[in-house]
Amino acid sequence: MKRFYYAGILAFLVPLLSIISLAHAVPGERFRVTRVHDGDTVSIRVSGFAKLPLKTEKVRLIGIDTPELNQGPWGRQAKRQLKKLMSESDWIVNVEFGVEQRDKYGRLLAYLWGKDGKMINERMLESGYAALFTIPPNVKYAERFIAAQKRAESLRAGIWKNGGLRESPYEWRERHPRL
């Protein structure tokens, strides 16, 4: 009987502690990236009480959109670029949450900062593997992102080079729902 009692308490406390740890996360708090899903989504390890790892959370990078993995070679290249940036940061990032902290899919919305102090969202735009995609109220760095994309376009980097991506990641998703 005691075993069920303790299991019930744990079943209640573990999710509560993970929510509390996220609610008190300050901009710039460090997290370990555990997986790169595609060019604009990663998973981070979230710790709770006493910094014990409780679970992972998906994080969608604010302000950018990258080609889907099945959108030609560009999706795979965007994922490879984000993995490279994570590797350069030893898979540890500082996380700055957006005004709106979750999207309709339950993913956290954030700006990620590498150990070099540069914003990873912006670097994805500068490298030409992401396109600008801002959704209010998460527009804090919109001007920086516009400038970063203009630099990539002028250098014809990544998806902006001749023969590059023919339609934006957003347009492609609209035409190919749930592929």
Sequence and secondary structure as in RCSB ss.txt:
>XXXX:A:sequence
MKRFYYAGILAFLVPLLSIISLAHAVPGERFRVTRVHDGDTVSIRVSGFAKLPLKTEKVRLIGIDTPELNQGPWG
RQAKRQLKKLMSESDWIVNVEFGVEQRDKYGRLLAYLWGKDGKMINERMLESGYAALFTIPPNVKYAERFIAAQK
RAESLRAGIWKNGGLRESPYEWRERHPRL
>XXXX:A:secstr
 HHHHHHHHHHHHHHHHHHHHHHT  TTEEEEEEEEEETTEEEEEEE GGG EEEEEEEEETEEE   TTSHHHH
HHHHHHHHHHHHHTTTEEEEEEEEEEE TTS EEEEEE TTS BHHHHHHHTTS EEE BTTB TTHHHHHHHHH
HHHHHT GGGSTT  SS HHHHHHHSTT 
